[in-house]
Amino acid sequence: MAAQLAVGVLSAKAPAILEQTLSNWAPELCTVYVHVDAKFDLADYAFLERYPHVRLVEPRVEVFWGGFSMVEAEFRILTAALRDGFEFIALQSDDAIPLMSPQQMLHELRQAERWKPVGTTSDPGIRSRYDNLYCLDASAPHPLIGKFDIERADVFLLAQMLPLAHSGKYPLKDLYWSSQWKCLSFDDVAYLVGAHEKRGHLYESFRFSMIPDEHYVPTLLSKGPRGSHAVERLLWTDFTRHPRPYVFQSADELEPAREQGFLFIRKVHDPAVAQDAVSRIRQG
């Protein structure tokens, strides 16, 4: 029987937080798909074997910040979930904490007023993420890595950019922009996976863009039958306090987001805080 709610987790640095949140996802309602960044050791995820409704997504992708590798990891999750079936899927990071039970989430996701159209951006700085050429899945040109030596894999990847440099990017009138952390319906995922697998000009154009995880999916969906929609009050992240985003220190700090009807909150680094937050969901 297909899950009603699929939960996709992009995991890297917070397996201890993920371990605490898994108990929130009732196996009779949920299947959880975990993609672990290939840079990290699977030995830290041995706890996943205790949960029969959790799937480890393989083969894994080495994820680079700002690169298309993040999108590829997301689509590994979406493709795996699509094979099993679901009503909705929520894509989150491993340091995100659910603020509702799956029953409550499903109720909220079934409300039409929860969904809003995704807008386009006219900001020239954000638009340049697509219009210009970037290669952030290679260590040498990456702004956060910036190695002087160039690996063979980097050379091959950069060479794949050459046809795009000659032809130019797909002429995209509107660039849609939403959070990479999202909820999607089964029909939207079916459309997305089919469009993604065509590997056409638009795919190549986004592949050599910057931070495509915020633009690729909503822009693809804008061309689909339902258009591009996102969930209101899906995830609360606090950028008003340092460090940005702020790392929450207690379950009490999560309460304002829960009272406002958010489905998730990030970031949490202390497993005890995650455990307390999930316990509060059970207590209602």
LOSEDREN-352788 format. One record per residue (C-alpha): residue in one letter; residue number from 1; x, y, z. Coordinates in nm, 3 decimals. Each point is the difference from the previous one (the first is absolute). Layout:
// LOSEDREN-352788
<site><r>A</r><k>NUM</k><X>X</X><Y>Y</Y><Z>Z</Z></site>
...
***
This chain:
// LOSEDREN-352788
<site><r>M</r><k>1</k><X>0.000</X><Y>0.000</Y><Z>0.000</Z></site>
<site><r>A</r><k>2</k><X>0.141</X><Y>0.340</Y><Z>-0.102</Z></site>
<site><r>A</r><k>3</k><X>0.080</X><Y>0.253</Y><Z>0.269</Z></site>
<site><r>Q</r><k>4</k><X>-0.222</X><Y>0.305</Y><Z>0.028</Z></site>
<site><r>L</r><k>5</k><X>0.293</X><Y>0.219</Y><Z>0.102</Z></site>
<site><r>A</r><k>6</k><X>0.352</X><Y>-0.053</Y><Z>-0.132</Z></site>
<site><r>V</r><k>7</k><X>0.281</X><Y>0.179</Y><Z>0.182</Z></site>
<site><r>G</r><k>8</k><X>0.320</X><Y>0.065</Y><Z>-0.192</Z></site>
<site><r>V</r><k>9</k><X>0.307</X><Y>0.090</Y><Z>0.204</Z></site>
<site><r>L</r><k>10</k><X>0.318</X><Y>0.150</Y><Z>-0.144</Z></site>
<site><r>S</r><k>11</k><X>0.248</X><Y>-0.104</Y><Z>0.265</Z></site>
<site><r>A</r><k>12</k><X>0.362</X><Y>0.093</Y><Z>0.059</Z></site>
<site><r>K</r><k>13</k><X>0.108</X><Y>0.142</Y><Z>0.335</Z></site>
<site><r>A</r><k>14</k><X>-0.286</X><Y>-0.076</Y><Z>0.240</Z></site>
<site><r>P</r><k>15</k><X>-0.066</X><Y>-0.376</Y><Z>0.020</Z></site>
<site><r>A</r><k>16</k><X>-0.055</X><Y>0.029</Y><Z>0.376</Z></site>
<site><r>I</r><k>17</k><X>-0.289</X><Y>0.243</Y><Z>-0.060</Z></site>
<site><r>L</r><k>18</k><X>-0.147</X><Y>-0.221</Y><Z>-0.270</Z></site>
<site><r>E</r><k>19</k><X>0.010</X><Y>-0.296</Y><Z>0.237</Z></site>
<site><r>Q</r><k>20</k><X>-0.221</X><Y>0.187</Y><Z>0.246</Z></site>
<site><r>T</r><k>21</k><X>-0.257</X><Y>0.117</Y><Z>-0.255</Z></site>
<site><r>L</r><k>22</k><X>-0.062</X><Y>-0.338</Y><Z>-0.167</Z></site>
<site><r>S</r><k>23</k><X>-0.237</X><Y>-0.106</Y><Z>0.275</Z></site>
<site><r>N</r><k>24</k><X>-0.245</X><Y>0.273</Y><Z>-0.109</Z></site>
<site><r>W</r><k>25</k><X>-0.066</X><Y>-0.170</Y><Z>-0.334</Z></site>
<site><r>A</r><k>26</k><X>-0.261</X><Y>-0.268</Y><Z>0.066</Z></site>
<site><r>P</r><k>27</k><X>0.072</X><Y>-0.305</Y><Z>-0.220</Z></site>
<site><r>E</r><k>28</k><X>-0.369</X><Y>-0.049</Y><Z>-0.084</Z></site>
<site><r>L</r><k>29</k><X>-0.005</X><Y>0.347</Y><Z>-0.160</Z></site>
<site><r>C</r><k>30</k><X>0.356</X><Y>0.084</Y><Z>-0.099</Z></site>
<site><r>T</r><k>31</k><X>0.304</X><Y>-0.119</Y><Z>-0.190</Z></site>
<site><r>V</r><k>32</k><X>0.325</X><Y>0.185</Y><Z>0.062</Z></site>
<site><r>Y</r><k>33</k><X>0.266</X><Y>0.031</Y><Z>-0.273</Z></site>
<site><r>V</r><k>34</k><X>0.347</X><Y>0.098</Y><Z>0.118</Z></site>
<site><r>H</r><k>35</k><X>0.272</X><Y>0.116</Y><Z>-0.237</Z></site>
<site><r>V</r><k>36</k><X>0.340</X><Y>0.027</Y><Z>0.170</Z></site>
<site><r>D</r><k>37</k><X>0.254</X><Y>0.229</Y><Z>-0.166</Z></site>
<site><r>A</r><k>38</k><X>0.267</X><Y>-0.231</Y><Z>-0.145</Z></site>
<site><r>K</r><k>39</k><X>0.270</X><Y>0.191</Y><Z>0.191</Z></site>
<site><r>F</r><k>40</k><X>-0.131</X><Y>-0.146</Y><Z>0.326</Z></site>
<site><r>D</r><k>41</k><X>0.037</X><Y>-0.344</Y><Z>0.158</Z></site>
<site><r>L</r><k>42</k><X>-0.303</X><Y>-0.229</Y><Z>-0.006</Z></site>
<site><r>A</r><k>43</k><X>0.121</X><Y>-0.156</Y><Z>0.325</Z></site>
<site><r>D</r><k>44</k><X>-0.151</X><Y>0.303</Y><Z>0.175</Z></site>
<site><r>Y</r><k>45</k><X>-0.340</X><Y>-0.105</Y><Z>-0.136</Z></site>
<site><r>A</r><k>46</k><X>-0.014</X><Y>-0.356</Y><Z>0.131</Z></site>
<site><r>F</r><k>47</k><X>-0.307</X><Y>0.100</Y><Z>0.205</Z></site>
<site><r>L</r><k>48</k><X>-0.206</X><Y>0.014</Y><Z>-0.322</Z></site>
<site><r>E</r><k>49</k><X>-0.010</X><Y>-0.381</Y><Z>-0.001</Z></site>
<site><r>R</r><k>50</k><X>-0.232</X><Y>0.009</Y><Z>0.303</Z></site>
<site><r>Y</r><k>51</k><X>-0.276</X><Y>0.164</Y><Z>-0.204</Z></site>
<site><r>P</r><k>52</k><X>-0.162</X><Y>-0.222</Y><Z>-0.267</Z></site>
<site><r>H</r><k>53</k><X>-0.180</X><Y>0.299</Y><Z>-0.154</Z></site>
<site><r>V</r><k>54</k><X>0.329</X><Y>0.186</Y><Z>-0.064</Z></site>
<site><r>R</r><k>55</k><X>0.178</X><Y>-0.034</Y><Z>-0.337</Z></site>
<site><r>L</r><k>56</k><X>0.363</X><Y>0.094</Y><Z>-0.053</Z></site>
<site><r>V</r><k>57</k><X>0.019</X><Y>0.157</Y><Z>-0.347</Z></site>
<site><r>E</r><k>58</k><X>0.284</X><Y>-0.128</Y><Z>-0.215</Z></site>
<site><r>P</r><k>59</k><X>0.215</X><Y>0.058</Y><Z>-0.198</Z></site>
<site><r>R</r><k>60</k><X>0.097</X><Y>0.309</Y><Z>0.193</Z></site>
<site><r>V</r><k>61</k><X>0.108</X><Y>0.338</Y><Z>-0.134</Z></site>
<site><r>E</r><k>62</k><X>0.290</X><Y>0.210</Y><Z>0.126</Z></site>
<site><r>V</r><k>63</k><X>-0.178</X><Y>0.327</Y><Z>0.074</Z></site>
<site><r>F</r><k>64</k><X>0.165</X><Y>0.340</Y><Z>-0.046</Z></site>
<site><r>W</r><k>65</k><X>-0.156</X><Y>0.316</Y><Z>0.142</Z></site>
<site><r>G</r><k>66</k><X>-0.158</X><Y>0.206</Y><Z>-0.277</Z></site>
<site><r>G</r><k>67</k><X>0.048</X><Y>-0.269</Y><Z>-0.264</Z></site>
<site><r>F</r><k>68</k><X>-0.234</X><Y>-0.215</Y><Z>-0.205</Z></site>
<site><r>S</r><k>69</k><X>0.110</X><Y>-0.302</Y><Z>0.204</Z></site>
<site><r>M</r><k>70</k><X>-0.253</X><Y>0.111</Y><Z>0.262</Z></site>
<site><r>V</r><k>71</k><X>-0.274</X><Y>-0.024</Y><Z>-0.262</Z></site>
<site><r>E</r><k>72</k><X>0.121</X><Y>-0.342</Y><Z>-0.112</Z></site>
<site><r>A</r><k>73</k><X>-0.016</X><Y>-0.123</Y><Z>0.361</Z></site>
<site><r>E</r><k>74</k><X>-0.356</X><Y>0.133</Y><Z>0.029</Z></site>
<site><r>F</r><k>75</k><X>-0.102</X><Y>-0.182</Y><Z>-0.316</Z></site>
<site><r>R</r><k>76</k><X>0.150</X><Y>-0.326</Y><Z>0.124</Z></site>
<site><r>I</r><k>77</k><X>-0.245</X><Y>0.031</Y><Z>0.292</Z></site>
<site><r>L</r><k>78</k><X>-0.294</X><Y>0.103</Y><Z>-0.220</Z></site>
<site><r>T</r><k>79</k><X>0.059</X><Y>-0.286</Y><Z>-0.244</Z></site>
<site><r>A</r><k>80</k><X>0.023</X><Y>-0.259</Y><Z>0.277</Z></site>
<site><r>A</r><k>81</k><X>-0.320</X><Y>0.128</Y><Z>0.164</Z></site>
<site><r>L</r><k>82</k><X>-0.183</X><Y>0.015</Y><Z>-0.332</Z></site>
<site><r>R</r><k>83</k><X>0.052</X><Y>-0.374</Y><Z>-0.048</Z></site>
<site><r>D</r><k>84</k><X>-0.165</X><Y>-0.073</Y><Z>0.336</Z></site>
<site><r>G</r><k>85</k><X>-0.282</X><Y>0.254</Y><Z>-0.020</Z></site>
<site><r>F</r><k>86</k><X>-0.124</X><Y>0.268</Y><Z>0.242</Z></site>
<site><r>E</r><k>87</k><X>-0.247</X><Y>0.287</Y><Z>0.026</Z></site>
<site><r>F</r><k>88</k><X>0.251</X><Y>0.271</Y><Z>0.100</Z></site>
<site><r>I</r><k>89</k><X>0.375</X><Y>0.010</Y><Z>0.048</Z></site>
<site><r>A</r><k>90</k><X>0.188</X><Y>0.238</Y><Z>0.231</Z></site>
<site><r>L</r><k>91</k><X>0.366</X><Y>0.069</Y><Z>-0.078</Z></site>
<site><r>Q</r><k>92</k><X>0.201</X><Y>0.114</Y><Z>0.301</Z></site>
<site><r>S</r><k>93</k><X>0.352</X><Y>0.006</Y><Z>0.140</Z></site>
<site><r>D</r><k>94</k><X>0.124</X><Y>-0.225</Y><Z>0.278</Z></site>
<site><r>D</r><k>95</k><X>0.013</X><Y>0.291</Y><Z>0.248</Z></site>
<site><r>A</r><k>96</k><X>-0.369</X><Y>0.087</Y><Z>-0.052</Z></site>
<site><r>I</r><k>97</k><X>-0.252</X><Y>-0.087</Y><Z>0.269</Z></site>
<site><r>P</r><k>98</k><X>-0.365</X><Y>-0.087</Y><Z>-0.069</Z></site>
<site><r>L</r><k>99</k><X>-0.250</X><Y>0.206</Y><Z>0.197</Z></site>
<site><r>M</r><k>100</k><X>-0.304</X><Y>-0.218</Y><Z>-0.073</Z></site>
<site><r>S</r><k>101</k><X>-0.097</X><Y>-0.364</Y><Z>-0.010</Z></site>
<site><r>P</r><k>102</k><X>-0.033</X><Y>-0.151</Y><Z>-0.350</Z></site>
<site><r>Q</r><k>103</k><X>-0.378</X><Y>-0.007</Y><Z>0.046</Z></site>
<site><r>Q</r><k>104</k><X>-0.001</X><Y>0.375</Y><Z>0.064</Z></site>
<site><r>M</r><k>105</k><X>0.234</X><Y>0.065</Y><Z>-0.293</Z></site>
<site><r>L</r><k>106</k><X>-0.220</X><Y>-0.196</Y><Z>-0.238</Z></site>
<site><r>H</r><k>107</k><X>-0.304</X><Y>0.194</Y><Z>0.118</Z></site>
<site><r>E</r><k>108</k><X>0.179</X><Y>0.331</Y><Z>-0.063</Z></site>
<site><r>L</r><k>109</k><X>0.137</X><Y>-0.103</Y><Z>-0.339</Z></site>
<site><r>R</r><k>110</k><X>-0.350</X><Y>-0.096</Y><Z>-0.114</Z></site>
<site><r>Q</r><k>111</k><X>-0.123</X><Y>0.357</Y><Z>0.057</Z></site>
<site><r>A</r><k>112</k><X>0.002</X><Y>0.199</Y><Z>-0.324</Z></site>
<site><r>E</r><k>113</k><X>0.070</X><Y>0.324</Y><Z>0.187</Z></site>
<site><r>R</r><k>114</k><X>0.333</X><Y>-0.142</Y><Z>0.119</Z></site>
<site><r>W</r><k>115</k><X>0.135</X><Y>0.018</Y><Z>-0.356</Z></site>
<site><r>K</r><k>116</k><X>0.114</X><Y>0.323</Y><Z>-0.165</Z></site>
<site><r>P</r><k>117</k><X>0.131</X><Y>0.075</Y><Z>-0.351</Z></site>
<site><r>V</r><k>118</k><X>0.380</X><Y>0.033</Y><Z>-0.022</Z></site>
<site><r>G</r><k>119</k><X>0.109</X><Y>0.337</Y><Z>-0.134</Z></site>
<site><r>T</r><k>120</k><X>0.276</X><Y>0.099</Y><Z>-0.239</Z></site>
<site><r>T</r><k>121</k><X>0.297</X><Y>0.219</Y><Z>0.081</Z></site>
<site><r>S</r><k>122</k><X>0.112</X><Y>0.314</Y><Z>-0.177</Z></site>
<site><r>D</r><k>123</k><X>0.294</X><Y>0.058</Y><Z>0.234</Z></site>
<site><r>P</r><k>124</k><X>0.305</X><Y>0.026</Y><Z>-0.231</Z></site>
<site><r>G</r><k>125</k><X>0.228</X><Y>-0.162</Y><Z>0.258</Z></site>
<site><r>I</r><k>126</k><X>-0.223</X><Y>-0.304</Y><Z>0.033</Z></site>
<site><r>R</r><k>127</k><X>-0.076</X><Y>-0.010</Y><Z>-0.371</Z></site>
<site><r>S</r><k>128</k><X>0.375</X><Y>-0.014</Y><Z>-0.068</Z></site>
<site><r>R</r><k>129</k><X>0.008</X><Y>-0.337</Y><Z>0.177</Z></site>
<site><r>Y</r><k>130</k><X>-0.164</X><Y>-0.142</Y><Z>-0.310</Z></site>
<site><r>D</r><k>131</k><X>0.116</X><Y>0.235</Y><Z>-0.276</Z></site>
<site><r>N</r><k>132</k><X>0.371</X><Y>-0.036</Y><Z>0.074</Z></site>
<site><r>L</r><k>133</k><X>0.210</X><Y>-0.316</Y><Z>-0.017</Z></site>
<site><r>Y</r><k>134</k><X>0.106</X><Y>-0.168</Y><Z>0.324</Z></site>
<site><r>C</r><k>135</k><X>0.157</X><Y>-0.332</Y><Z>0.085</Z></site>
<site><r>L</r><k>136</k><X>-0.044</X><Y>-0.052</Y><Z>0.374</Z></site>
<site><r>D</r><k>137</k><X>0.018</X><Y>-0.379</Y><Z>-0.008</Z></site>
<site><r>A</r><k>138</k><X>0.377</X><Y>0.017</Y><Z>-0.054</Z></site>
<site><r>S</r><k>139</k><X>0.242</X><Y>0.073</Y><Z>0.282</Z></site>
<site><r>A</r><k>140</k><X>0.240</X><Y>0.229</Y><Z>-0.191</Z></site>
<site><r>P</r><k>141</k><X>-0.246</X><Y>0.277</Y><Z>-0.102</Z></site>
<site><r>H</r><k>142</k><X>-0.218</X><Y>-0.032</Y><Z>0.311</Z></site>
<site><r>P</r><k>143</k><X>0.006</X><Y>0.321</Y><Z>0.208</Z></site>
<site><r>L</r><k>144</k><X>-0.005</X><Y>-0.188</Y><Z>0.333</Z></site>
<site><r>I</r><k>145</k><X>0.267</X><Y>-0.252</Y><Z>-0.100</Z></site>
<site><r>G</r><k>146</k><X>0.218</X><Y>0.178</Y><Z>-0.257</Z></site>
<site><r>K</r><k>147</k><X>0.270</X><Y>-0.264</Y><Z>-0.041</Z></site>
<site><r>F</r><k>148</k><X>0.300</X><Y>0.096</Y><Z>-0.212</Z></site>
<site><r>D</r><k>149</k><X>0.048</X><Y>-0.351</Y><Z>-0.130</Z></site>
<site><r>I</r><k>150</k><X>-0.262</X><Y>-0.119</Y><Z>-0.249</Z></site>
<site><r>E</r><k>151</k><X>-0.125</X><Y>-0.357</Y><Z>0.024</Z></site>
<site><r>R</r><k>152</k><X>-0.060</X><Y>-0.209</Y><Z>-0.311</Z></site>
<site><r>A</r><k>153</k><X>-0.372</X><Y>-0.014</Y><Z>0.078</Z></site>
<site><r>D</r><k>154</k><X>-0.009</X><Y>0.382</Y><Z>0.007</Z></site>
<site><r>V</r><k>155</k><X>0.156</X><Y>0.017</Y><Z>-0.347</Z></site>
<site><r>F</r><k>156</k><X>-0.259</X><Y>-0.238</Y><Z>-0.144</Z></site>
<site><r>L</r><k>157</k><X>-0.285</X><Y>0.191</Y><Z>0.165</Z></site>
<site><r>L</r><k>158</k><X>0.124</X><Y>0.337</Y><Z>-0.123</Z></site>
<site><r>A</r><k>159</k><X>0.033</X><Y>-0.144</Y><Z>-0.351</Z></site>
<site><r>Q</r><k>160</k><X>-0.371</X><Y>-0.088</Y><Z>0.008</Z></site>
<site><r>M</r><k>161</k><X>-0.074</X><Y>0.372</Y><Z>0.039</Z></site>
<site><r>L</r><k>162</k><X>0.162</X><Y>0.084</Y><Z>-0.334</Z></site>
<site><r>P</r><k>163</k><X>-0.300</X><Y>-0.075</Y><Z>-0.229</Z></site>
<site><r>L</r><k>164</k><X>-0.216</X><Y>0.221</Y><Z>0.224</Z></site>
<site><r>A</r><k>165</k><X>0.256</X><Y>0.281</Y><Z>-0.022</Z></site>
<site><r>H</r><k>166</k><X>-0.029</X><Y>-0.017</Y><Z>-0.380</Z></site>
<site><r>S</r><k>167</k><X>-0.378</X><Y>-0.039</Y><Z>-0.030</Z></site>
<site><r>G</r><k>168</k><X>-0.108</X><Y>0.218</Y><Z>0.290</Z></site>
<site><r>K</r><k>169</k><X>-0.247</X><Y>-0.092</Y><Z>0.270</Z></site>
<site><r>Y</r><k>170</k><X>-0.363</X><Y>-0.093</Y><Z>-0.049</Z></site>
<site><r>P</r><k>171</k><X>-0.187</X><Y>0.330</Y><Z>-0.054</Z></site>
<site><r>L</r><k>172</k><X>-0.188</X><Y>0.012</Y><Z>0.327</Z></site>
<site><r>K</r><k>173</k><X>-0.245</X><Y>0.288</Y><Z>0.026</Z></site>
<site><r>D</r><k>174</k><X>-0.090</X><Y>-0.057</Y><Z>0.366</Z></site>
<site><r>L</r><k>175</k><X>0.219</X><Y>-0.141</Y><Z>0.276</Z></site>
<site><r>Y</r><k>176</k><X>-0.208</X><Y>-0.140</Y><Z>0.285</Z></site>
<site><r>W</r><k>177</k><X>0.136</X><Y>0.007</Y><Z>0.352</Z></site>
<site><r>S</r><k>178</k><X>-0.096</X><Y>-0.195</Y><Z>0.311</Z></site>
<site><r>S</r><k>179</k><X>0.170</X><Y>-0.177</Y><Z>0.289</Z></site>
<site><r>Q</r><k>180</k><X>0.173</X><Y>-0.326</Y><Z>-0.079</Z></site>
<site><r>W</r><k>181</k><X>-0.192</X><Y>-0.147</Y><Z>0.297</Z></site>
<site><r>K</r><k>182</k><X>-0.339</X><Y>-0.079</Y><Z>-0.144</Z></site>
<site><r>C</r><k>183</k><X>-0.312</X><Y>-0.215</Y><Z>-0.010</Z></site>
<site><r>L</r><k>184</k><X>-0.126</X><Y>-0.146</Y><Z>-0.326</Z></site>
<site><r>S</r><k>185</k><X>-0.297</X><Y>-0.207</Y><Z>-0.111</Z></site>
<site><r>F</r><k>186</k><X>0.038</X><Y>-0.337</Y><Z>-0.172</Z></site>
<site><r>D</r><k>187</k><X>-0.116</X><Y>0.145</Y><Z>-0.333</Z></site>
<site><r>D</r><k>188</k><X>0.252</X><Y>0.283</Y><Z>0.022</Z></site>
<site><r>V</r><k>189</k><X>0.283</X><Y>-0.244</Y><Z>0.071</Z></site>
<site><r>A</r><k>190</k><X>-0.104</X><Y>-0.223</Y><Z>-0.290</Z></site>
<site><r>Y</r><k>191</k><X>0.014</X><Y>0.303</Y><Z>-0.230</Z></site>
<site><r>L</r><k>192</k><X>0.332</X><Y>0.120</Y><Z>0.146</Z></site>
<site><r>V</r><k>193</k><X>0.178</X><Y>-0.335</Y><Z>-0.030</Z></site>
<site><r>G</r><k>194</k><X>-0.114</X><Y>-0.041</Y><Z>-0.360</Z></site>
<site><r>A</r><k>195</k><X>0.116</X><Y>0.352</Y><Z>-0.093</Z></site>
<site><r>H</r><k>196</k><X>0.330</X><Y>-0.044</Y><Z>0.185</Z></site>
<site><r>E</r><k>197</k><X>0.080</X><Y>-0.327</Y><Z>-0.173</Z></site>
<site><r>K</r><k>198</k><X>-0.019</X><Y>0.161</Y><Z>-0.345</Z></site>
<site><r>R</r><k>199</k><X>0.339</X><Y>0.165</Y><Z>0.072</Z></site>
<site><r>G</r><k>200</k><X>-0.070</X><Y>0.273</Y><Z>-0.252</Z></site>
<site><r>H</r><k>201</k><X>0.122</X><Y>0.356</Y><Z>-0.054</Z></site>
<site><r>L</r><k>202</k><X>-0.175</X><Y>0.133</Y><Z>0.313</Z></site>
<site><r>Y</r><k>203</k><X>0.156</X><Y>-0.277</Y><Z>0.210</Z></site>
<site><r>E</r><k>204</k><X>0.350</X><Y>0.083</Y><Z>-0.128</Z></site>
<site><r>S</r><k>205</k><X>-0.060</X><Y>0.372</Y><Z>0.058</Z></site>
<site><r>F</r><k>206</k><X>-0.094</X><Y>-0.055</Y><Z>0.364</Z></site>
<site><r>R</r><k>207</k><X>0.279</X><Y>-0.253</Y><Z>0.043</Z></site>
<site><r>F</r><k>208</k><X>0.251</X><Y>0.282</Y><Z>-0.046</Z></site>
<site><r>S</r><k>209</k><X>-0.182</X><Y>0.258</Y><Z>0.209</Z></site>
<site><r>M</r><k>210</k><X>0.035</X><Y>0.114</Y><Z>0.362</Z></site>
<site><r>I</r><k>211</k><X>-0.225</X><Y>-0.123</Y><Z>0.283</Z></site>
<site><r>P</r><k>212</k><X>-0.233</X><Y>-0.183</Y><Z>-0.240</Z></site>
<site><r>D</r><k>213</k><X>-0.171</X><Y>-0.179</Y><Z>0.290</Z></site>
<site><r>E</r><k>214</k><X>-0.200</X><Y>0.324</Y><Z>0.051</Z></site>
<site><r>H</r><k>215</k><X>-0.098</X><Y>0.043</Y><Z>-0.365</Z></site>
<site><r>Y</r><k>216</k><X>0.004</X><Y>-0.322</Y><Z>-0.202</Z></site>
<site><r>V</r><k>217</k><X>-0.304</X><Y>-0.178</Y><Z>0.149</Z></site>
<site><r>P</r><k>218</k><X>-0.234</X><Y>0.303</Y><Z>0.013</Z></site>
<site><r>T</r><k>219</k><X>0.102</X><Y>0.105</Y><Z>-0.352</Z></site>
<site><r>L</r><k>220</k><X>-0.063</X><Y>-0.351</Y><Z>-0.134</Z></site>
<site><r>L</r><k>221</k><X>-0.336</X><Y>-0.016</Y><Z>0.177</Z></site>
<site><r>S</r><k>222</k><X>-0.102</X><Y>0.332</Y><Z>-0.154</Z></site>
<site><r>K</r><k>223</k><X>-0.009</X><Y>-0.183</Y><Z>-0.335</Z></site>
<site><r>G</r><k>224</k><X>-0.213</X><Y>-0.283</Y><Z>0.138</Z></site>
<site><r>P</r><k>225</k><X>-0.379</X><Y>-0.047</Y><Z>0.019</Z></site>
<site><r>R</r><k>226</k><X>-0.042</X><Y>0.138</Y><Z>0.354</Z></site>
<site><r>G</r><k>227</k><X>0.256</X><Y>0.279</Y><Z>-0.013</Z></site>
<site><r>S</r><k>228</k><X>0.250</X><Y>0.071</Y><Z>0.277</Z></site>
<site><r>H</r><k>229</k><X>-0.136</X><Y>-0.004</Y><Z>0.356</Z></site>
<site><r>A</r><k>230</k><X>0.156</X><Y>-0.010</Y><Z>0.346</Z></site>
<site><r>V</r><k>231</k><X>-0.138</X><Y>-0.060</Y><Z>0.348</Z></site>
<site><r>E</r><k>232</k><X>-0.068</X><Y>0.296</Y><Z>0.227</Z></site>
<site><r>R</r><k>233</k><X>0.179</X><Y>-0.020</Y><Z>0.339</Z></site>
<site><r>L</r><k>234</k><X>0.191</X><Y>-0.312</Y><Z>-0.097</Z></site>
<site><r>L</r><k>235</k><X>0.331</X><Y>0.070</Y><Z>0.173</Z></site>
<site><r>W</r><k>236</k><X>0.109</X><Y>0.263</Y><Z>0.248</Z></site>
<site><r>T</r><k>237</k><X>0.364</X><Y>0.105</Y><Z>-0.008</Z></site>
<site><r>D</r><k>238</k><X>0.123</X><Y>0.290</Y><Z>0.213</Z></site>
<site><r>F</r><k>239</k><X>0.239</X><Y>0.232</Y><Z>-0.183</Z></site>
<site><r>T</r><k>240</k><X>-0.041</X><Y>0.286</Y><Z>0.250</Z></site>
<site><r>R</r><k>241</k><X>0.246</X><Y>-0.138</Y><Z>0.257</Z></site>
<site><r>H</r><k>242</k><X>0.361</X><Y>-0.115</Y><Z>-0.018</Z></site>
<site><r>P</r><k>243</k><X>0.122</X><Y>-0.242</Y><Z>-0.114</Z></site>
<site><r>R</r><k>244</k><X>-0.212</X><Y>0.034</Y><Z>-0.314</Z></site>
<site><r>P</r><k>245</k><X>-0.202</X><Y>-0.209</Y><Z>-0.028</Z></site>
<site><r>Y</r><k>246</k><X>-0.044</X><Y>-0.014</Y><Z>0.375</Z></site>
<site><r>V</r><k>247</k><X>0.053</X><Y>-0.337</Y><Z>0.172</Z></site>
<site><r>F</r><k>248</k><X>-0.282</X><Y>-0.060</Y><Z>0.248</Z></site>
<site><r>Q</r><k>249</k><X>0.114</X><Y>-0.092</Y><Z>0.349</Z></site>
<site><r>S</r><k>250</k><X>-0.317</X><Y>-0.138</Y><Z>0.160</Z></site>
<site><r>A</r><k>251</k><X>-0.338</X><Y>-0.144</Y><Z>-0.091</Z></site>
<site><r>D</r><k>252</k><X>-0.162</X><Y>0.306</Y><Z>0.162</Z></site>
<site><r>E</r><k>253</k><X>0.155</X><Y>0.214</Y><Z>-0.274</Z></site>
<site><r>L</r><k>254</k><X>-0.188</X><Y>-0.206</Y><Z>-0.260</Z></site>
<site><r>E</r><k>255</k><X>-0.343</X><Y>0.067</Y><Z>0.148</Z></site>
<site><r>P</r><k>256</k><X>-0.074</X><Y>0.331</Y><Z>-0.180</Z></site>
<site><r>A</r><k>257</k><X>0.042</X><Y>-0.173</Y><Z>-0.337</Z></site>
<site><r>R</r><k>258</k><X>-0.224</X><Y>-0.287</Y><Z>0.109</Z></site>
<site><r>E</r><k>259</k><X>-0.268</X><Y>0.243</Y><Z>0.126</Z></site>
<site><r>Q</r><k>260</k><X>0.005</X><Y>0.177</Y><Z>-0.339</Z></site>
<site><r>G</r><k>261</k><X>-0.066</X><Y>-0.328</Y><Z>-0.181</Z></site>
<site><r>F</r><k>262</k><X>0.338</X><Y>-0.065</Y><Z>-0.158</Z></site>
<site><r>L</r><k>263</k><X>0.061</X><Y>-0.361</Y><Z>-0.101</Z></site>
<site><r>F</r><k>264</k><X>0.379</X><Y>0.001</Y><Z>0.057</Z></site>
<site><r>I</r><k>265</k><X>0.274</X><Y>0.210</Y><Z>0.156</Z></site>
<site><r>R</r><k>266</k><X>0.376</X><Y>0.007</Y><Z>-0.048</Z></site>
<site><r>K</r><k>267</k><X>0.276</X><Y>0.006</Y><Z>0.125</Z></site>
<site><r>V</r><k>268</k><X>0.050</X><Y>-0.225</Y><Z>0.303</Z></site>
<site><r>H</r><k>269</k><X>0.338</X><Y>-0.150</Y><Z>0.090</Z></site>
<site><r>D</r><k>270</k><X>-0.069</X><Y>-0.148</Y><Z>0.345</Z></site>
<site><r>P</r><k>271</k><X>-0.162</X><Y>-0.349</Y><Z>-0.005</Z></site>
<site><r>A</r><k>272</k><X>-0.159</X><Y>0.067</Y><Z>0.340</Z></site>
<site><r>V</r><k>273</k><X>-0.185</X><Y>0.300</Y><Z>-0.145</Z></site>
<site><r>A</r><k>274</k><X>-0.121</X><Y>-0.213</Y><Z>-0.293</Z></site>
<site><r>Q</r><k>275</k><X>-0.113</X><Y>-0.276</Y><Z>0.235</Z></site>
<site><r>D</r><k>276</k><X>-0.191</X><Y>0.247</Y><Z>0.219</Z></site>
<site><r>A</r><k>277</k><X>-0.167</X><Y>0.160</Y><Z>-0.305</Z></site>
<site><r>V</r><k>278</k><X>-0.121</X><Y>-0.334</Y><Z>-0.137</Z></site>
<site><r>S</r><k>279</k><X>-0.128</X><Y>-0.102</Y><Z>0.344</Z></site>
<site><r>R</r><k>280</k><X>-0.209</X><Y>0.317</Y><Z>0.014</Z></site>
<site><r>I</r><k>281</k><X>-0.168</X><Y>-0.096</Y><Z>-0.328</Z></site>
<site><r>R</r><k>282</k><X>-0.113</X><Y>-0.331</Y><Z>0.154</Z></site>
<site><r>Q</r><k>283</k><X>-0.130</X><Y>0.184</Y><Z>0.305</Z></site>
<site><r>G</r><k>284</k><X>-0.203</X><Y>0.230</Y><Z>-0.224</Z></site>
***
